[in-house]
Amino acid sequence: MFKKLLGRFYNGNPNKADFTEKDLPKNRIMLFFHVLGTRLFKLVQLNMIYFIAIIPTLIWTVWTFMAVMEAAAPAEGVVPPDIGMVLRDYFLILIPCMALAGPGTAGATYVLRRWAQDEHAFVWGDFWAALKANFTQSMVLNLLNGLAFFVLYFCYWYYGTMAIDNIYMRLPQYFIMFLAIFVVMMNQYMMPLLVTYDLSIRKIITNAARLTILRLPQSVGILLCTLIPFCTIFLGTLFLSLFYSFFGFMLTGLLWVSGAVAAFDKFINPNIEGVEINRGLHPDYKG
């Protein structure tokens, strides 16, 4: 009995009626939850594969978190490390860590993009194929990503030290903070652009910036949804660790990729001959 239940959970219900056109989701929110419901176990599988791909980033992040906690509450008689310097070192070493995570991120993004359009994708086969096809470009893109975050943090820290003596230095510091948030939102589009279109790194970055501006309310909303799990911090870091170990990275990824697919269908795909628009959605959906 347990074997049958597990098989149904993994492969679906073989006795369920075929999915007809009238059953298609009528909007992208419904499509997101449809994908979430029908591919939940596969999302867990993909999350575990991706977890392995970002081990260097995870180890470095955990080590830095522990160092920050030590600096915030030092033991008696111990000189605490400077938090600003700890974070500076974190973002510096994060550059090669993010570069190493680039191919794995490309592989996971490709699988998620197909699922976001309610298309079939093999968890391991398509992940590995996309990883190999986008290996170099994804590494370069994530290397530039890591470099951008390091420069932004360094500028934020620099203006923060200057603001101790000059309150007006808070203005460029706030601007850097806004710019960092904007770069995070650009990441909602950069990797999906990489695995969807044949573009140079420069065009990927410029198009991601344009899409972030054109869909600023949606980009902000998706970013806020991404932060919801951290509102449960009162449950402890163990909860967040388990959440992201088994499910959280790909849930966030599916949310980001779904938003990117919507942007592509509105601003890019209508200009490309032969590209199907609004795949996985009801024919009456107008975007």
C-alpha positions as CSV (number, residue, x, y, z in Angstrom):
1,M,0.0,0.0,0.0
2,F,2.8,2.4,0.9
3,K,4.5,1.5,-2.3
4,K,1.4,2.5,-4.3
5,L,1.0,5.7,-2.5
6,L,4.7,6.6,-3.1
7,G,4.4,5.7,-6.7
8,R,1.3,7.9,-7.1
9,F,3.1,10.8,-5.3
10,Y,6.1,10.4,-7.6
11,N,4.4,9.7,-11.0
12,G,0.9,11.0,-10.4
13,N,-2.5,9.3,-10.4
14,P,-2.8,7.0,-13.5
15,N,-6.6,6.9,-13.1
16,K,-7.0,10.7,-13.3
17,A,-8.8,12.0,-16.5
18,D,-6.6,13.7,-19.1
19,F,-6.0,17.4,-18.8
20,T,-8.2,19.2,-21.3
21,E,-7.8,22.8,-22.7
22,K,-10.7,24.0,-20.6
23,D,-8.9,22.9,-17.5
24,L,-5.8,25.0,-18.2
25,P,-5.0,27.7,-15.6
26,K,-6.7,31.0,-16.3
27,N,-3.8,33.2,-15.0
28,R,-0.2,32.9,-14.0
29,I,-0.9,32.7,-10.3
30,M,-3.0,29.6,-10.9
31,L,-0.3,28.2,-13.2
32,F,2.3,28.7,-10.5
33,F,0.3,26.7,-7.9
34,H,-0.7,24.1,-10.5
35,V,3.1,23.5,-11.2
36,L,3.8,23.5,-7.5
37,G,1.1,20.9,-6.8
38,T,1.9,18.6,-9.7
39,R,5.6,18.7,-9.4
40,L,6.2,19.0,-5.7
41,F,8.3,15.9,-5.3
42,K,10.4,16.8,-8.4
43,L,11.0,20.2,-7.0
44,V,12.4,18.5,-3.9
45,Q,14.6,16.3,-6.1
46,L,15.9,19.3,-8.0
47,N,16.5,21.2,-4.8
48,M,18.7,18.4,-3.5
49,I,20.7,18.4,-6.7
50,Y,21.1,22.1,-6.6
51,F,22.1,22.0,-2.9
52,I,25.1,19.9,-3.9
53,A,26.0,22.4,-6.7
54,I,26.3,25.3,-4.2
55,I,28.1,23.6,-1.3
56,P,31.1,26.0,-1.4
57,T,28.7,29.0,-1.1
58,L,26.7,27.4,1.7
59,I,29.8,26.5,3.7
60,W,31.3,30.0,3.4
61,T,27.9,31.6,4.3
62,V,27.5,29.4,7.4
63,W,31.1,30.2,8.5
64,T,30.5,33.9,8.0
65,F,27.2,33.7,9.9
66,M,28.9,32.1,12.9
67,A,31.7,34.8,12.8
68,V,29.1,37.6,12.8
69,M,27.2,36.0,15.7
70,E,30.6,35.8,17.6
71,A,31.2,39.4,16.8
72,A,27.8,40.4,18.0
73,A,28.0,38.5,21.3
74,P,31.7,37.9,22.0
75,A,32.8,35.6,24.9
76,E,34.1,37.3,28.0
77,G,37.8,38.3,27.6
78,V,37.7,37.7,23.8
79,V,38.3,40.6,21.4
80,P,35.5,40.4,18.9
81,P,36.2,40.7,15.1
82,D,35.0,43.7,13.3
83,I,31.6,42.9,11.7
84,G,32.3,45.2,8.8
85,M,35.6,43.5,8.0
86,V,34.0,40.0,8.4
87,L,31.3,40.9,5.8
88,R,33.9,42.5,3.5
89,D,35.8,39.2,3.5
90,Y,32.6,37.3,3.0
91,F,31.7,39.2,-0.2
92,L,35.2,38.9,-1.5
93,I,35.4,35.1,-1.2
94,L,31.7,34.9,-2.4
95,I,32.9,36.0,-5.9
96,P,34.6,32.6,-6.8
97,C,31.9,30.7,-4.8
98,M,29.1,32.3,-6.9
99,A,31.1,31.6,-10.1
100,L,31.3,27.9,-9.2
101,A,27.6,27.9,-8.5
102,G,26.8,29.4,-11.9
103,P,26.5,26.2,-14.0
104,G,24.3,24.5,-11.4
105,T,22.1,27.6,-11.3
106,A,21.8,27.5,-15.1
107,G,20.8,23.8,-15.0
108,A,18.2,24.3,-12.3
109,T,16.8,27.4,-14.0
110,Y,16.4,25.6,-17.3
111,V,14.3,22.8,-15.7
112,L,12.3,25.4,-13.7
113,R,11.6,27.4,-16.9
114,R,10.1,24.4,-18.6
115,W,8.0,23.6,-15.6
116,A,6.9,27.2,-15.3
117,Q,5.4,26.8,-18.8
118,D,3.9,23.5,-17.8
119,E,6.2,21.6,-20.1
120,H,7.9,18.2,-19.3
121,A,11.5,18.2,-18.1
122,F,13.7,15.4,-16.7
123,V,15.1,16.4,-13.3
124,W,18.6,15.1,-13.8
125,G,18.8,14.7,-17.6
126,D,17.7,18.3,-18.4
127,F,19.6,19.8,-15.5
128,W,22.9,18.2,-16.6
129,A,22.3,19.1,-20.3
130,A,21.6,22.7,-19.5
131,L,24.6,22.8,-17.1
132,K,27.0,21.7,-19.8
133,A,25.4,23.9,-22.5
134,N,25.7,27.0,-20.4
135,F,28.8,26.2,-18.4
136,T,31.2,29.0,-19.3
137,Q,28.6,31.8,-19.7
138,S,26.9,31.0,-16.4
139,M,30.2,31.0,-14.6
140,V,31.1,34.4,-16.1
141,L,27.7,35.8,-15.3
142,N,27.8,34.7,-11.7
143,L,31.4,35.9,-11.4
144,L,30.2,39.4,-12.4
145,N,27.3,39.0,-10.1
146,G,29.6,38.3,-7.1
147,L,31.9,41.1,-8.1
148,A,29.0,43.5,-8.2
149,F,27.8,42.5,-4.7
150,F,31.4,42.9,-3.4
151,V,31.7,46.4,-4.9
152,L,28.3,47.4,-3.6
153,Y,29.1,46.3,-0.1
154,F,32.5,47.9,-0.1
155,C,30.9,51.2,-1.2
156,Y,28.1,50.9,1.4
157,W,30.7,50.2,4.1
158,Y,33.0,53.1,2.9
159,Y,30.2,55.7,2.9
160,G,29.0,54.3,6.3
161,T,32.4,55.0,7.9
162,M,32.4,58.5,6.3
163,A,28.9,59.2,7.6
164,I,30.2,58.9,11.2
165,D,31.7,62.4,10.8
166,N,29.4,63.7,7.9
167,I,25.7,62.9,8.1
168,Y,25.3,63.8,4.4
169,M,27.3,60.7,3.5
170,R,24.2,58.8,4.4
171,L,22.7,59.8,1.0
172,P,25.2,57.9,-1.2
173,Q,24.9,55.0,1.3
174,Y,21.2,54.9,0.8
175,F,21.7,55.0,-2.9
176,I,24.1,52.1,-2.8
177,M,21.4,50.2,-0.8
178,F,18.8,50.9,-3.4
179,L,21.2,49.8,-6.2
180,A,22.0,46.5,-4.4
181,I,18.2,45.8,-4.2
182,F,17.9,46.6,-7.9
183,V,20.7,44.1,-8.7
184,V,19.0,41.4,-6.7
185,M,15.8,42.0,-8.7
186,M,17.8,41.8,-11.9
187,N,18.8,38.3,-10.9
188,Q,15.2,37.3,-11.3
189,Y,15.7,37.7,-15.1
190,M,19.4,37.1,-15.8
191,M,19.7,33.4,-15.5
192,P,16.3,32.7,-17.2
193,L,17.5,35.0,-20.1
194,L,20.7,33.0,-20.3
195,V,19.0,29.6,-20.6
196,T,16.2,30.8,-22.9
197,Y,17.9,33.0,-25.6
198,D,21.2,33.1,-27.4
199,L,22.6,36.4,-25.9
200,S,25.9,37.8,-25.0
201,I,26.6,38.5,-21.3
202,R,26.3,42.3,-21.9
203,K,22.9,41.8,-23.5
204,I,21.7,39.5,-20.7
205,I,22.6,42.2,-18.1
206,T,21.1,45.1,-20.1
207,N,17.9,43.2,-20.8
208,A,17.6,42.1,-17.2
209,A,17.9,45.8,-16.1
210,R,15.2,46.8,-18.6
211,L,12.8,44.1,-17.6
212,T,13.4,45.0,-13.9
213,I,12.4,48.6,-14.7
214,L,9.5,47.6,-17.0
215,R,8.1,45.2,-14.4
216,L,9.2,47.1,-11.2
217,P,6.0,46.5,-9.2
218,Q,6.1,42.7,-10.0
219,S,9.8,42.5,-9.4
220,V,9.4,44.1,-6.0
221,G,6.4,41.9,-5.2
222,I,8.4,38.7,-6.1
223,L,11.3,39.9,-4.0
224,L,9.1,40.4,-1.0
225,C,7.5,37.0,-1.5
226,T,11.1,35.6,-1.5
227,L,11.7,37.1,2.0
228,I,8.5,35.5,3.5
229,P,10.4,32.4,4.8
230,F,12.7,34.6,6.8
231,C,9.7,36.0,8.7
232,T,9.7,32.6,10.5
233,I,13.1,33.2,12.0
234,F,11.4,32.9,15.5
235,L,11.2,29.2,14.7
236,G,15.0,29.2,14.7
237,T,17.7,28.7,12.1
238,L,17.1,24.9,12.1
239,F,13.7,25.5,10.4
240,L,15.2,27.7,7.7
241,S,18.1,25.2,7.2
242,L,15.6,22.3,6.7
243,F,13.3,24.4,4.5
244,Y,16.1,25.4,2.1
245,S,17.8,22.0,2.2
246,F,14.7,20.2,0.9
247,F,12.5,22.7,-0.9
248,G,13.2,26.4,-0.4
249,F,15.8,27.1,-3.2
250,M,13.6,25.7,-5.9
251,L,10.4,27.2,-4.5
252,T,12.2,30.6,-4.8
253,G,13.5,29.7,-8.2
254,L,10.1,28.7,-9.5
255,L,8.7,32.0,-8.3
256,W,11.5,34.0,-10.0
257,V,11.4,32.0,-13.2
258,S,7.6,32.2,-13.4
259,G,7.9,36.0,-13.2
260,A,10.6,36.0,-15.8
261,V,8.5,33.8,-18.2
262,A,5.7,36.3,-17.9
263,A,8.0,39.2,-18.7
264,F,9.4,37.3,-21.8
265,D,5.9,36.6,-23.1
266,K,5.0,40.3,-22.8
267,F,8.1,42.1,-24.0
268,I,10.3,39.6,-25.9
269,N,8.5,36.6,-27.4
270,P,5.9,38.6,-29.4
271,N,8.8,40.0,-31.4
272,I,10.2,36.6,-32.3
273,E,8.5,34.8,-35.1
274,G,7.2,31.4,-34.4
275,V,7.5,31.5,-30.6
276,E,4.4,30.4,-28.7
277,I,3.1,32.9,-26.2
278,N,1.5,32.0,-22.8
279,R,2.3,28.3,-22.9
280,G,0.5,26.4,-20.2
281,L,-2.3,29.0,-19.9
282,H,-5.9,29.0,-21.0
283,P,-6.3,30.3,-24.6
284,D,-8.5,33.2,-23.3
285,Y,-5.6,34.5,-21.2
286,K,-4.5,37.9,-22.6
287,G,-1.6,38.7,-20.2
